[in-house]
Amino acid sequence: MLPMLRTIFAALAALVVTLPVAFCVIVVSLFSSSAPMIDSLIRFWARMLLRAAGVELHLEGGEAIDWSQRYVLVPNHYSYYDIPCVLAAIEHPIRFMAKASLFRIPMFGWAIGRAGFIPVDRKDRSKASKSFGLAAERIRRRNSIVIFPEGGRTATRELREFQRGAFLLAKKSGLPLLPVAIEGTYDVFRVGAKRVTPGRVTVKIGTPIDPSTFSVRDKDALSNAARTQVEALLFKSAAAPNSDPSVLPALSAPPPESARTARPDK
């Protein structure tokens, strides 16, 4: 499919899929905002968006993770497609902290609000503080929370400094941080891109970090520990593709048997 046709198709598919899924989420949430069907609808939405964009999604790592536990997930952020990639790859009740403007979009905003996603107004500190309090309460009850610690999408492949919000939330909730690297979305649809480019995306799961081993004064050390993991997951394969069998080699080589594929069309 030609790049421009792919982009148009991806945009139309996003509209066609989002509206009925949003309606279904709203209806289900009227009976129970924590119904497992909401998680299934969210994953279906994410996988359809990725399929329309031509994303070949892979999941790497996570075999040793206790998925009965809840986490504060901290991934890098290259693209709008990072969100559906995480939702589609990790079959675990996940909610995002997202910018408040998304919650004002008709149907879509109503649906993510009813589903338990949490708005963050970065311009208003008092509202942002309330959002983190709500996130801590929600994460204790059921859902893991995803926060992009870079604060927004990065325009280059460089990993920016991590802000403190996610790490304060981990301390407040007492739940472990889970570093996550999303590799490939920069090439699919980076900041400023006009076209969607089909390609391979790998979501890589790191090792949980117990925030109780860090004091409140050590929040920068906690942040750096998570950032170091994400950076290693993102760039280690490029620097030394054969040094670690758990990391996918260059895309021209076949993936290891341990790599698992998360199929967007499930």
N, C-alpha and C positions, 0 to 999 in steps of 0.2 A: 504494500500500500504506500502511495506517495506520502511524503512527510506532511504536507498541508492537509491532504485528505484524512490522514491519521489523526491530526490535531482536531479537525472538525468533527470526526467520528467520536473522539474521546470526549469532546465538549458536549455533544448531543447525548451521548450515553450517560454522562454524569447527570444531565438534566432529567433524562427519562428514568434513570434508576433512582435518583435522589428523592423525587417527589412522592412516588408511591411508598418507598421505604420509610420516608419521614412520616407519612400519614399512618402507616402501620405501627410505627414506634409510638406515636402519640396515642393511638387507640389502645395499644397494649398497656401503655403506662397509666392509663386511666384506671386499670384494674390492679396493676402492681408495677411500680417503677423499678423493681429489681428482678422482674421475670426473666428467666434464662432466654426466652424468645427474643428479648431485646438484644442480647449479645449475639444471637444467631443472625438477626436482621442487620446488625452493624457489620458483622463479618461478611455477610452476603453483599452488602453495599460496597465494602472495601474491595472485595475480590472482583466484582463487576467493573469497578473503575479501573483496576489494574489490568484486567483482561482487555478492556477497550483501548487502553494506552499501549498494549503490546508488551507489558512488563512480565518477564519471566522471574518469578519470585522464589527465592531460596531462603531457608532457615538454617543457621549454623550454630551449634552449641545449644545449651539449655538442657541437655540430657540429665545433668546432675542437679538441676534446679528443682526445689520443692514447690510445685505449682499450687499446692494447697495453701501456701503462704501468700501474703500480699506484699507488694513492693512499691517503691518509688522508682519508676523507670526513668533513666536519664540518657536519651539518645542525642546524637548530633542532628543538625537540621539543615539540609541542602535544598529541599524542594517541598512543594505542596503535596507531592506524592509520598512523603515520609509518613504521614498520618495513616493513609490506607495500607501502606506496607506493614506498619507495626500491627494494626488491627487484624490484617489478614494472616500474617505469619504466626502470631502468638495467640493460640487458642486459650485465652485466659480472660476473665472479666476485667476489662481495661477501660478507663475513662481518661480523657485529656483535660488539662487546664489550658484553655484557649482564650484568645483575645476577645474582649467583650463585644466587639462589633459583629462577630459571627453570630451571636445570639439574637441579633436584630434582623437577620434575614428571614423573611416569611417562610413558614413550613420547616425549613432546615434548622433555623435557630430555635424554633419552638421544640422541635424533635430532640436536638442535642441537650436542650435544657431539661426536658422531661426524662431523658435517658440517663441523666446524672453527670453530664460533662459540666465543668466548672468555669465560669467566666472570670477573666482577670483583666482589670483595668489598670494598666501599668502607669497611667498618668495620675491616678488617685491612690495615694498610699494607704489611706484608711480603707478604701474598698478592696485593695489588693490584700491587705492584712486579713479582712473578713473572708476573702476567697481562700486563703491558705488555712484559716481555721475550719472552713467548710470542707476543704480537701482532707484535712487531718481526721475530721469526724467520719467522712465517707470511706476513707481508706481503712479505718478501724472496723467498719461494719462489713464491707464486702469487696470493694473494687480496688485493684491496683491503680495508681495514678501515674500518668506520663507527663513530664515537664521537659520542655526543651531548654536546657540550662544556658544555651548561648543567647537566649532572649529573642531569637528570630532567625530567619534563614540567612545563611552566609553566602556571599556572592562569589567566593572562591572555594577551593578545596581545603583551605586552611581551617583548622579547628580553632574557633575563638575561645577566649577566656570564659569560664563557666561563672554565671551569676549565682548568688547564694540562696535563692528561694527554695530550690529543690532540696538543698541540704538542711536548711532550717526546718522544712517540712518533715524530712526524715527524722531529725532530732525530736520534733514535736510529737510525731506519731509513734516513734520508737520502732519503726519498720525499716528493713534494710534497703539500701540503695542497690539498684540493678543497672549497671552500665550496659548500654546497647549501642552498637554501631550500625548505621544504615549505609551500605556501600552501593553506589550505582545510580541513585536518584539524581545526582548532580548531572549526569549525562542524559537522563530521561527528560528532565524539565527543570533546569537551573533557574536562578534568579535572573530575570530579564529575558528569558527565552521566549520566542514567539511560536515555536513549534515543539510538539511532543515527539521524542525520539524513542522508539521501542528499544528495549534492552534488558539486560540481566540486573536484578537487584538482590543483594544478599543482606539479610538481617542477622547480625551476629550478637549472640548473647554472652555477656561477660560473667564475672564472678561477683556474687552479692557482697556488699560491704556493710558490716554491722556498725551503725552510727554510735552505738553505746561505747565503742572503743575510742571514741573521740570526745573530748570535752567541748563545751559550747565555745570556748575560746579557740578551739582547733577546727572551726568550720572551714577555714581556708584549706587546711590539710585534708579534710574530708572531700572538699571540692576537687582538690588536685589529685587525690587517689582515684576518683571516678573519671576525671579527664584523662589521666594517664592510661587507664584501661581502654577508654573509647579510642584514644589516639593510636594505641597499639593494635587494636582490632581493625582500625581503618587502614593503617599504613604499613603494618608489619609485613603483610603478604607482598606488598610492592617492593619493600626493601630486601626481604629475604624469603622468596616464595617457597623454598624447600626446607626452611628451618623448623617449621611447626606443622605437623600433619593435620591439625585441627583447623588450619586456616586454608581457605581455597587458594589454589595456585592461580597463575595468570589465566585469563578467560580463554586463551587459545588452547590451554591444556584441559584434559577431562577432569571433572571434580572428583575428590576422594570419595570412597564408598561411604564414609561417615557423614558426608554432607546430605541434608535432606531437602527436598523440594516442597515448598508450600504452594499448592496449585490454586491460582486465583479463580479458577472456574468451578471450584467445589460448590 
